Every structure is written in structure tokens, then in C-alpha cells.
Amino acid sequence: QVQLVESGGGLVQAGGSLRLSCAASGSIGAITVMGWYRQAPGKQRELVATITSGGSTNYADSVKGRFTVSRDNAKNTVYLQMNSLKPEDTAVYYCNAKRGLTLTTYWGQGTQVTVSS
């Protein structure tokens, strides 16, 4: 099993910044991809950004140029730096990890990000 614990959410005004962190523990060997998803009220969960163990990144079009995903393999932690936040970024943000050849998926408990206009 892999445990993921997020931190760093909160309330921020439009145009502001937040940094989310996600620490992985447990059977973390062979984790290949880590990343962030978000779910706004009444909407489906959507991909925000992912990063592979080799450092390759992928972003949703809506966050490109504003968000940066990074990973500290030594600390088993993934980060999401969010700049120029917009009210439409308001959502619960979930950390995600995929492990092994079968890409078994693990989720964190989520952290609320609220952007006021």
C-alpha cells in the first residue's frame, strides 16, 4: 500500500499563489507517476498535472503557464506550485500516485483550494 498525505491548501485571492505538497509513504518502490487532480463541486475529477520518476511533466491546458509540478524523489514528495490563481481553480485537489507495471493507483485525502474574486 501507498499512503499519500497532502498539505498546503487554503483560501487565497485571485492572482495569488499557493504551493501544495504530497508526501508518499509505505510501499513506495516502483512508483512511476505522481501528480495532482482536482474536483470542483458538481464536476468530475480532472487531471491538473503529472510528473514521472524521470521528470517528464504533463499539464492540463487550463493551468499551463501558471502551475508547476515538481518532485523530490529523495523525499518521496511531489509539489504543485500554483501562481496567478483564478476563481475557477477552486476545487479539492487530490494527490495521485501510480505504482508498478499494472499502474495501481493511489489517492490522497484531498486538500481544499479556494480562490476568491
TORROFI-48434 format. One record per residue: residue in three letters; x, y negated, z of N, C-alpha, C in turn. Coordinates in Angstrom, 3 decimals. Each point is the difference from the previous one (the first is absolute). Example, Ala and Ser with C-alpha at 12.3 -4.5 7.8 and 13.67 -1.06 7.14 Angstrom:
! TORROFI-48434
(ALA,(13.190,5.690,7.800),(-0.890,-1.190,0.000),(0.900,-1.200,0.000))
(SER,(-0.350,-1.050,-0.720),(0.820,-1.190,0.060),(-0.770,-1.090,0.730))
This chain:
! TORROFI-48434
(GLN,(0.828,1.191,0.000),(-0.828,-1.191,0.000),(0.862,-1.241,0.000))
(VAL,(-0.542,-1.049,-0.560),(0.654,-1.304,-0.011),(-0.929,-0.992,0.686))
(GLN,(0.558,-0.779,0.903),(-0.768,-1.046,0.658),(0.475,-1.356,-0.542))
(LEU,(-0.960,-0.852,-0.290),(0.296,-1.325,-0.528),(-0.649,-1.038,0.913))
(VAL,(0.777,-0.954,0.450),(-0.503,-1.031,0.899),(0.284,-1.362,-0.620))
(GLU,(-1.089,-0.719,-0.291),(0.128,-1.328,-0.601),(0.015,-1.084,1.070))
(SER,(0.576,-1.126,-0.357),(-0.048,-1.184,0.849),(0.169,-1.228,-0.877))
(GLY,(-0.377,-1.149,0.563),(0.255,-1.258,-0.692),(-1.209,-0.684,-0.600))
(GLY,(-1.174,0.598,0.091),(-1.181,-0.657,-0.534),(-0.413,-1.180,0.866))
(GLY,(-1.006,-0.741,-0.463),(-0.477,-1.131,0.774),(-0.784,-0.971,-0.839))
(LEU,(-0.202,-1.177,0.556),(-0.752,-1.068,-0.651),(0.967,-1.069,-0.472))
(VAL,(-0.157,-0.415,-1.251),(0.892,-1.013,-0.565),(-0.812,-0.872,-0.943))
(GLN,(0.404,-1.233,-0.146),(-0.666,-0.898,-0.947),(0.458,0.295,-1.427))
(ALA,(-0.848,-0.347,-0.937),(0.359,0.155,-1.408),(1.317,-0.721,-0.288))
(GLY,(0.845,0.657,-0.763),(1.318,-0.535,-0.300),(1.080,0.461,0.960))
(GLY,(-0.407,0.613,1.095),(0.951,0.451,0.997),(0.607,1.353,-0.337))
(SER,(0.779,0.505,0.952),(0.724,1.257,-0.193),(-0.184,0.921,1.205))
(LEU,(0.098,1.278,-0.276),(0.025,1.038,1.035),(0.927,1.103,-0.471))
(ARG,(0.576,0.725,0.966),(0.777,1.175,-0.343),(-0.550,1.193,0.766))
(LEU,(-0.346,1.024,-0.744),(-0.466,1.250,0.590),(1.159,0.989,0.075))
(SER,(-0.023,0.810,1.054),(0.990,1.057,0.163),(-0.716,1.323,0.212))
(CYS,(0.629,1.068,-0.440),(-0.552,1.344,0.193),(1.152,0.936,0.328))
(ALA,(-0.027,0.537,1.209),(1.037,0.923,0.439),(-0.499,1.428,-0.114))
(ALA,(0.794,0.836,-0.640),(-0.346,1.408,-0.169),(0.761,0.845,1.011))
(SER,(-0.674,1.019,0.521),(0.644,0.941,0.921),(-0.582,1.387,-0.240))
(GLY,(0.629,0.987,0.625),(-0.447,1.381,-0.186),(0.801,0.682,-1.086))
(SER,(-0.661,0.753,-0.825),(0.669,0.764,-1.066),(0.230,-0.902,-1.201))
(ILE,(0.954,-0.902,0.150),(0.198,-1.046,-1.010),(0.925,0.424,-1.128))
(GLY,(0.625,1.150,0.141),(0.828,0.472,-1.085),(-0.825,0.199,-1.258))
(ALA,(0.588,-0.316,-1.132),(-0.650,0.183,-1.300),(-1.163,-0.958,-0.242))
(ILE,(-0.091,-1.076,0.778),(-0.949,-1.066,-0.370),(0.546,-0.655,-1.253))
(THR,(-0.814,-0.042,-1.031),(0.461,-0.526,-1.282),(-0.463,-1.427,-0.241))
(VAL,(-1.267,-0.240,0.242),(-0.563,-1.315,-0.283),(-0.681,-0.531,1.250))
(MET,(0.235,-1.249,0.292),(-0.735,-0.693,1.064),(-0.605,-1.253,-0.599))
(GLY,(-1.041,-0.453,0.637),(-0.616,-1.198,-0.570),(-1.148,-0.510,0.822))
(TRP,(-0.713,-0.936,-0.614),(-1.106,-0.680,0.662),(-1.238,0.007,-0.896))
(TYR,(-1.122,0.241,0.625),(-1.304,-0.107,-0.629),(-0.831,-0.936,0.858))
(ARG,(-1.082,-0.495,-0.549),(-0.889,-0.861,0.782),(-1.453,0.283,-0.338))
(GLN,(-0.862,-0.302,0.961),(-1.427,0.189,-0.203),(-0.744,-1.184,0.593))
(ALA,(-0.677,-0.721,-0.868),(-0.819,-1.124,0.425),(-1.417,0.498,0.275))
(PRO,(-0.767,-0.720,0.795),(-1.374,0.426,0.304),(-0.820,0.213,-1.267))
(GLY,(-0.635,1.152,-0.095),(-0.848,0.300,-1.138),(0.727,0.391,-1.257))
(LYS,(1.316,0.130,0.085),(0.785,0.358,-1.187),(0.777,1.284,0.234))
(GLN,(0.449,0.599,-1.097),(0.813,1.202,0.102),(1.434,-0.349,0.391))
(ARG,(0.656,0.972,0.602),(1.409,-0.181,0.322),(0.794,-0.097,-1.297))
(GLU,(0.936,-0.950,-0.031),(0.775,-0.215,-1.218),(1.485,-0.075,0.306))
(LEU,(0.783,0.360,-1.004),(1.448,-0.062,0.142),(0.455,-1.451,0.035))
(VAL,(0.948,-0.277,0.881),(0.629,-1.320,0.053),(1.419,0.088,-0.554))
(ALA,(0.804,0.879,0.584),(1.387,0.132,-0.441),(0.560,1.314,0.513))
(THR,(0.908,0.582,-0.780),(0.683,1.206,0.433),(1.489,-0.116,-0.280))
(ILE,(0.774,0.824,0.698),(1.442,0.032,-0.197),(0.474,1.426,0.185))
(THR,(0.841,0.464,-0.920),(0.532,1.354,0.101),(1.241,0.025,0.892))
(SER,(0.449,1.193,0.310),(1.209,0.134,0.808),(1.206,-0.582,-0.722))
(GLY,(-0.070,-0.080,-1.300),(1.084,-0.585,-0.772),(-0.108,-1.495,-0.184))
(GLY,(-1.113,-0.576,0.472),(-0.153,-1.444,-0.063),(-0.839,-0.525,-1.145))
(SER,(-0.557,0.864,-0.813),(-0.875,-0.459,-1.084),(-1.318,-0.474,0.578))
(THR,(-0.480,-1.134,-0.496),(-1.212,-0.599,0.545),(-1.105,-0.090,-1.050))
(ASN,(-1.217,-0.079,0.512),(-1.176,-0.150,-0.844),(-0.973,-0.905,0.739))
(TYR,(-0.605,-0.946,-0.711),(-0.901,-0.968,0.626),(-1.323,-0.084,-0.743))
(ALA,(-1.051,-0.272,0.748),(-1.259,-0.361,-0.632),(0.172,-1.359,-0.674))
(ASP,(-0.677,-0.187,-1.124),(0.128,-1.268,-0.723),(-0.376,-1.193,0.874))
(SER,(-0.963,0.210,0.892),(-0.510,-1.107,0.812),(1.013,-0.523,1.015))
(VAL,(1.062,0.767,0.267),(0.968,-0.430,1.018),(1.387,-0.245,-0.571))
(LYS,(0.196,0.296,-1.278),(1.321,-0.182,-0.606),(0.445,-1.452,0.127))
(GLY,(1.245,-0.177,0.393),(0.558,-1.332,0.178),(-0.275,-0.604,1.359))
(ARG,(-0.884,0.613,0.776),(-0.323,-0.525,1.337),(0.411,0.970,1.102))
(PHE,(-0.119,1.288,-0.248),(0.313,1.021,1.000),(1.286,0.722,-0.394))
(THR,(0.739,0.418,1.009),(1.214,0.782,-0.230),(0.015,1.194,0.946))
(VAL,(0.151,1.183,-0.562),(0.104,1.206,0.807),(1.475,0.385,0.094))
(SER,(0.416,0.415,1.192),(1.376,0.435,0.198),(0.016,1.164,0.978))
(ARG,(1.139,0.647,0.069),(0.074,1.239,0.776),(1.374,0.093,0.634))
(ASP,(0.024,0.344,1.280),(1.236,0.269,0.720),(0.021,1.485,0.300))
(ASN,(0.700,0.772,-0.816),(-0.002,1.446,0.163),(0.634,0.432,1.333))
(ALA,(0.954,-0.761,0.471),(0.649,0.350,1.269),(-0.969,-0.123,1.170))
(LYS,(-0.937,-0.942,-0.116),(-0.983,-0.212,1.069),(-1.334,0.662,-0.315))
(ASN,(-0.091,0.653,-1.174),(-1.252,0.631,-0.412),(-1.160,-0.984,0.053))
(THR,(0.253,-1.178,-0.466),(-0.973,-1.081,0.080),(-0.180,-0.645,-1.366))
(VAL,(-1.248,-0.327,-0.314),(-0.306,-0.733,-1.214),(-0.642,-1.325,0.398))
(TYR,(0.289,-1.027,-0.772),(-0.476,-1.348,0.295),(-0.805,-0.540,-1.175))
(LEU,(-0.885,-0.925,0.306),(-0.711,-0.730,-1.041),(0.047,-1.479,0.369))
(GLN,(0.797,-0.749,-0.743),(0.059,-1.441,0.191),(-1.055,-0.634,-0.883))
(MET,(-0.916,-0.714,0.612),(-1.121,-0.594,-0.729),(0.102,-1.517,0.085))
(ASN,(0.203,-0.636,-1.132),(0.096,-1.457,-0.084),(-1.165,-0.550,-0.821))
(SER,(-0.214,-1.291,0.128),(-1.067,-0.674,-0.755),(-1.325,0.746,0.124))
(LEU,(-0.340,0.341,1.216),(-1.203,0.796,0.237),(-1.258,-0.754,-0.392))
(LYS,(-0.969,0.761,-0.498),(-1.275,-0.537,-0.453),(-1.129,0.638,0.814))
(PRO,(-1.144,-0.678,0.093),(-1.124,0.623,0.723),(-0.374,1.374,-0.551))
(GLU,(0.178,0.211,-1.286),(-0.329,1.310,-0.568),(0.985,1.096,0.381))
(ASP,(1.067,-0.355,0.680),(0.920,1.017,0.538),(-0.496,0.559,1.320))
(THR,(-1.065,-0.564,0.537),(-0.555,0.484,1.263),(-0.456,1.444,-0.143))
(ALA,(0.502,0.852,0.882),(-0.300,1.434,-0.068),(0.684,0.699,1.162))
(VAL,(-0.341,1.265,0.169),(0.784,0.872,0.860),(1.094,0.619,-0.872))
(TYR,(1.228,-0.145,0.433),(1.144,0.505,-0.753),(0.468,1.317,0.628))
(TYR,(0.145,0.995,-0.852),(0.375,1.341,0.448),(1.369,0.386,-0.571))
(CYS,(0.821,0.527,0.856),(1.269,0.580,-0.429),(-0.260,1.411,-0.515))
(ASN,(0.771,0.377,-1.000),(-0.188,1.297,-0.654),(1.363,0.634,-0.247))
(ALA,(0.076,1.305,0.197),(1.231,0.724,-0.311),(-0.365,1.294,-0.706))
(LYS,(0.824,0.369,-0.975),(-0.177,1.251,-0.720),(1.249,0.842,0.207))
(ARG,(-0.204,1.276,0.277),(1.099,0.857,0.425),(0.006,1.299,-0.778))
(GLY,(1.186,0.429,-0.380),(0.167,1.311,-0.583),(-0.448,0.100,-1.443))
(LEU,(0.195,1.197,-0.558),(-0.337,0.226,-1.408),(-1.503,-0.118,-0.245))
(THR,(-0.783,0.311,1.014),(-1.452,-0.084,-0.161),(-0.535,-1.399,0.281))
(LEU,(0.901,-0.917,0.349),(-0.371,-1.391,0.304),(-1.120,-0.062,1.036))
(THR,(0.165,0.772,1.055),(-0.934,-0.079,1.119),(-0.054,-1.441,0.485))
(THR,(-1.211,-0.504,0.187),(-0.179,-1.422,0.285),(-0.363,-0.235,1.459))
(TYR,(0.613,-1.018,0.569),(-0.253,-0.394,1.382),(-0.377,-1.482,0.024))
(TRP,(-0.847,-0.350,0.974),(-0.473,-1.372,0.135),(0.240,-0.514,1.411))
(GLY,(0.289,-1.282,0.108),(0.011,-0.651,1.286),(-1.407,-0.373,0.416))
(GLN,(-0.110,-0.623,1.178),(-1.312,-0.317,0.538),(-0.571,-1.292,-0.570))
(GLY,(0.834,-0.773,-0.651),(-0.441,-1.245,-0.612),(0.247,-1.201,0.891))
(THR,(0.245,-1.128,-0.641),(0.172,-1.259,0.718),(-0.765,-1.090,-0.751))
(GLN,(-0.732,-0.809,0.749),(-0.859,-1.016,-0.610),(0.818,-1.221,-0.395))
(VAL,(-0.208,-0.447,-1.225),(0.550,-1.268,-0.478),(-1.176,-0.885,-0.396))
(THR,(-0.082,-1.172,0.603),(-1.071,-0.942,-0.301),(0.617,-1.320,-0.438))
(VAL,(-0.403,-0.459,-1.166),(0.514,-1.251,-0.549),(-1.160,-0.995,-0.057))
(SER,(0.132,-1.075,0.735),(-1.062,-1.010,0.035),(0.254,-1.079,-1.052))
(SER,(-1.094,-0.531,-0.534),(0.130,-1.032,-1.042),(0.077,-1.385,0.589))
